[in-house]
Every structure is written in C-alpha cells, then in structure tokens.
Amino acid sequence: MADGERRQRAIAEAMALDLSSADFLAREFEIWDLLRSELPVARTSRVPTLDVPMNAWVLTRYDDIADVLRRPEDFSSQVGIYPVRPWIPQAIDPPAHTAYRRILNPEFTAEQMAKLEPYLEQYASELVDRMLVNDPFDFIADFADPFPTVIFCELVGFPLADHPRIMDWKNVLMHATDGHPRGRAAAREKGRQLGIEIAADAELTLEQSFRIRAAVGLEIYAYLQGLIEERRRQPADDLVTKLLTARYDGERPLTQEEIEDTLFLLFMAGLDTVASVLGLVVKGFAEDPAKRREFVALMEDPGRVADAIEELVRYHAIVTMPRRATRDLEIRGERIATHEIVACPSPAANRDPEQFACPHELHFDRSPNRHLGFGIGPHRCLGINLARRELRIGLQAFHRRCPDYRLDPSRKPELFGGMKGVGSLWLVRA
Amino acid sequence: MRVHVDPSRCQGHNRCVLLAPGLFETDDQGFAREANQGLVPPELEAQARRAAANCPELAILLDEGP
C-alpha cells in the first residue's frame, strides 16, 4: 500500500474508532499498529471508552501515553463523565489525589495483601472444584467473575449476600453498551423499570444509557449510605470502617460524600479488572496450547511466575485512560485545545515495538518490561498487589486441576470492549 | 555498586521489590526505597540491573562504582 493511502486509512480508522464494536475487537492490534506508525496523535469523533460523541484525541505510542499519564497538571483526570459525582481518587488530581491515596495506599500494600494468601488459595480451589463438575464449563461465570469480586466484597465490607445485586449494578454502570451480555441485559431491564421504551432489536441511545446509568448510580449511593451508617453503629475489620476513622492530610475526618465517592470507585475498579484479565488470559491459552503448556511448566516457580504474570498483564491490558487537557498544548506538533480529551489506551502502548521487542509475542521472561497494564504516574493502579496475587493464584489453581482445555466449538467466546474483557468463555477439557 | 530509589519518581509499582527483594523494601505507603544503604553485594548486581531496567517510572538509579 502506498504511504499516502496508509495515512488516509489511519485517519478514517481513527475517526470511526469504536472500542466496543465487534469489528474493532477483531482487528484491535492491527488498528493500533496502523495508528502508531501513521498517526500517533489521532483525531477521533467520539471519546473512546466513554462513548461520548465529541472531538477527542487518541494516542498509541508508549512514550506519549506514559508522558501524558505522568503530567496530571497538564492532563487532568477530571474528565466529567461520571453519572453522579466524580470517583475518588480516580477522577481527582493532585494535590487532593495524593491526600486520598495516602489514606488508601497502606490498605493495599504487598504486606497487607500477603495476609489474604491462604484465603485466596482456598477460595480459588473451591471454585475450580465446583466449576469442573461440568464439562463444558463457562470459565467467566464460574470462576473469573466470582473469584476476584467475592474477595473484594469481603475486603471492602460489602455483605456477600449483596453480591448478585452488586454485580448487576456494576454491569449496568460499566457495560451497558459495550457488548457485555449481562451488562446489556441488566441495563435493558433497568430501563424497563424506569419506563424507558427500548425496541427489542435496537441498541440503547446515548441519552437512554446515561439515564439508566445515572439511576443505577443513585441506587449505589443509597446502598453505600446504608452500609456506612451500619459501620458507624457497628465497626468491623474492613475498608468501610477504616475510611470512617481516616484523616485527610492527617487533620480532618473524611466527609460523608468523600467516603461514598471513594467506595464507589473501589466498587467499580475492584469488581471488573481482574475478572477481565483472567478471561482474556485463559481465552488466549485455550487458543494457543503451546503457550499454555509453557506457562503451566513455570507456574510453580515463584521467580518465573511473577515475571510471567507481568507479561500477561502487558499482553492482555484492558484499560484506556481518558485525560482532559488543562490548557492549550502540543503533542508531536498537534495542537490540543483546553478541555479536549486525550485517550491513552494501555493495549496500544503495551504493543509498541519501540518499547517492547516482538510486542505481539508472549515472552514469559521478558525484561525489560515496563508495561502500562497497571497504568503509570500518580494514578497507578491502587490494587496492583491484590491484582497480581489474584491473577497468580487464580491461574495456578485452575491449571493445576485443568492443564488441558480448548474452546467449546459450539459456543464462541463473547468479547466486550472499552474496558476490555470476556463475557462468556465456554471451555471443554481436552 | 549502589542503588538508589528516587522518591520523587517512585509510584509504588513494587516491581523492584519483586525482582530484587534483598535490595529494596517498601514503606507503609507501598513506596520503594533501597535496603542496606543501597549497597549491592557482587552476587546481586544482576538483580539490581534487572530491577532498574524494569521500573516503569525509571526511578532506580544505579551507581556502578569505581
């Protein structure tokens, strides 16, 4: 293809970029590669992951994305897309962000997370035992979804009995229109309850999905208020209780709204991410038995499995992080106007050949591997040590009992995009 | 050889602690700092280089020494 033609194609791909479409998910890395080489600072017609139709920018080079994420004073996390109030600390900039993180960081250190190890091991192997009673089995419904979310509910203090309701809320809020089967169904059900007319074969409009998500947002806040009230009366050994006694900057207690907005963020970030990566990893292993065997052979070696988990997080990165320009500025000569959104897809950064040799190959001992799967800069994933541990223990527990499997030929995996993941993954034991 | 973690750059990814647990430790916020005044015994020099190369924030300084 002539250079001019490739560039024209890049411009068209960028303008039409829709991270949730089946077409994009089928060609994702081809599109990122094209943009990275032809149009590393690309204009697009709607904000990726937020699905808002307005001019935005999308970056694809590792260096550009890392640079934007390290400059919160120029690229704010206050992107203004939250159905009720901005989430703390994700949508807050320094210096307030730093003060909130000082409260949360100590609860998620490697030392704190190591205490969960026996419980994680036990729960993972229980789930695997139950899942493998059936063949074929759905790895998402029976393992990837419940494993991290139940752990997280316990850590934060959400009663286990509320788990199904919590998953429904999360699915509506995060996955109403991204191809997630349960998100789509739950959002439509909520829409009907609200009296919104939705044709059976039509997708939700932007306005409908925003109304539905706002209504669910308010329900979640009401739920959190109840939980906070309960812990005020009766403290427990959980994060809700810790937030009630925390001091902002060591001076004042958190306000009711600050506690709610923090719990809201934990709710969204903690319920989805590890499930998504587990789903993508196992789907990849089902399709590539040689890689799976390579992983199974090294997974009991503590040093090697830690590197392998980092590589899997690089390879199967799921998050695209939006930032808002706080002033007129330039990236590679392109003029970004104040308030324009710049999208930073970690899947694109993590496949940049300038940063990673053979980026489209899994190398379990890759070094250096400065991947952006957990983000970079001040907003680096708070749950990084929990996520690593859950991924390792989850993958070990599953592969110890079931080292050989393949996709169920009669049921294709259902993928969703934006915040990427797998909605269902039917496997048969080989 | 000596290592030093630049506290203004470290964001607490904890990669160094995983790759070279004898050379780095974390504080109660999960941020890394060098252990043992940053002194690297000869047998851990490869680990020190690996930790520096894998820090996403490029926060680890290596001083190869005389």
Interface residues (C-beta under 8 A of the other chain):
Chain A: A66 R70 R102 N105 P106 F108 T109 A110 E111 A306 E310 S367 P368 N369 R370 H371 L372 F374 I376 G377 P378 R380 I384 N385
Chain B: Q11 G12 H13 N14 R15 V17 L18 L19 T26 D28 Q29 G30 R50 A53 N54 C55 P56 E57 L58
